[in-house]
Amino acid sequence: MFIDLLRQRRSIRSFDHRQIEEDKVELLTEALLRSPTSKGRHPWEFILVTDPQIAALLATAKPKGATFLAKAPLSVVICGDPTVSDVWIEDCAVAATIVQLAAEDLGLGSCWSQIRSRPHESGGMATTVLRKLLHLPTHLEVASIIGIGYPLAAVAGHSRDSLPMHKIHKNLYMRQ
Ligand SMILES: Cc1cc2nc3c(=O)[nH]c(=O)nc-3n(C[C@H](O)[C@H](O)[C@H](O)COP(=O)(O)O)c2cc1C
């Protein structure tokens, strides 16, 4: 059941050295392209990074929260085009979530690195630095980067007791 996948899912930031098999990369690619988008506009573009030298540079896109990308066998840079859709951010977030869950289903681990709205250590924006590094056209924004690989160690899913049940409201918002 799908809920079992969600019960075991955790963010994975440490990967072993195994490369991801080509057929699994193909499936991840298909999952990305099957992500639903508002009005079917597909305002995203995905850069699949497997080159360790480029991965090392992705890891410096922002001061914190991206270092794990240096050792990720695969990073998916999720870019969006605001000229194609006013809800490109949502469409990119949907694709990011879908590729993370597809990775989990394939026995892989992954973690999101937020890029949109995040500054680079130079004081500029992480997106601007990545645009130059990855030769992106100026109309593309970088939403996030998803690092993917085989987990170095298993991480237990969140227990049912730890779920923030108070965030669920029935019919009307009521403080509990
Ligand atoms: C929108 C979003 C942005 C995130 N940004 C980062 C990030 O920049 N770096 C990072 O290491 N983790 C990032 N994460 C992962 C969260 O830190 C992680 O999901 C959260 O701590 C809960 O842990 P879990 O995924 O293991 O349940 C992000 C997650 C989301 C949904």
The ligand as a Tripos MOL2 file, in Angstrom:
@<TRIPOS>MOLECULE
LIG
   31    33     1     0     0
SMALL
NO_CHARGES

@<TRIPOS>ATOM
      1 C1         10.2410   22.5440    0.7960 C.3       1 LIG1
      2 C2         11.3560   21.7730    1.4740 C.ar      1 LIG1
      3 C3         12.6160   22.3230    1.5500 C.ar      1 LIG1
      4 C4         13.6600   21.6090    2.1240 C.ar      1 LIG1
      5 N1         14.9130   22.1370    2.0820 N.ar      1 LIG1
      6 C5         15.9470   21.4190    2.5680 C.ar      1 LIG1
      7 C6         17.2830   21.9000    2.4250 C.ar      1 LIG1
      8 O1         17.5430   22.9440    1.8390 O.2       1 LIG1
      9 N2         18.2880   21.1200    2.9040 N.ar      1 LIG1
     10 C7         18.0450   19.9280    3.5500 C.ar      1 LIG1
     11 O2         19.0050   19.2790    3.9730 O.2       1 LIG1
     12 N3         16.7800   19.4460    3.7040 N.ar      1 LIG1
     13 C8         15.7430   20.1390    3.2170 C.ar      1 LIG1
     14 N4         14.4630   19.6460    3.3030 N.ar      1 LIG1
     15 C9         14.2120   18.3810    4.0090 C.3       1 LIG1
     16 C10        13.5810   18.6650    5.3760 C.3       1 LIG1
     17 O3         14.5620   19.2070    6.2230 O.3       1 LIG1
     18 C11        12.9990   17.3620    5.9390 C.3       1 LIG1
     19 O4         11.9900   16.8920    5.0750 O.3       1 LIG1
     20 C12        12.4170   17.5790    7.3290 C.3       1 LIG1
     21 O5         13.4230   17.9130    8.2450 O.3       1 LIG1
     22 C13        11.6850   16.3480    7.8450 C.3       1 LIG1
     23 O6         12.5260   15.2000    7.8070 O.3       1 LIG1
     24 P1         12.0700   13.8850    7.0260 P.3       1 LIG1
     25 O7         11.9720   14.2280    5.5510 O.co2     1 LIG1
     26 O8         13.1650   12.8850    7.2960 O.co2     1 LIG1
     27 O9         10.7430   13.4600    7.5470 O.co2     1 LIG1
     28 C14        13.4170   20.3350    2.7190 C.ar      1 LIG1
     29 C15        12.1340   19.7910    2.6500 C.ar      1 LIG1
     30 C16        11.1310   20.4770    2.0250 C.ar      1 LIG1
     31 C17         9.7500   19.8460    1.9090 C.3       1 LIG1
@<TRIPOS>BOND
     1     1     2 1
     2     2     3 ar
     3     2    30 ar
     4     3     4 ar
     5     4     5 ar
     6     4    28 ar
     7     5     6 ar
     8     6     7 ar
     9     6    13 1
    10     7     8 2
    11     7     9 ar
    12     9    10 ar
    13    10    11 2
    14    10    12 ar
    15    12    13 ar
    16    13    14 ar
    17    14    15 1
    18    14    28 ar
    19    15    16 1
    20    16    17 1
    21    16    18 1
    22    18    19 1
    23    18    20 1
    24    20    21 1
    25    20    22 1
    26    22    23 1
    27    23    24 1
    28    24    25 2
    29    24    26 1
    30    24    27 1
    31    28    29 ar
    32    29    30 ar
    33    30    31 1
@<TRIPOS>SUBSTRUCTURE
     1 LIG1         1 GROUP 0 **** ****
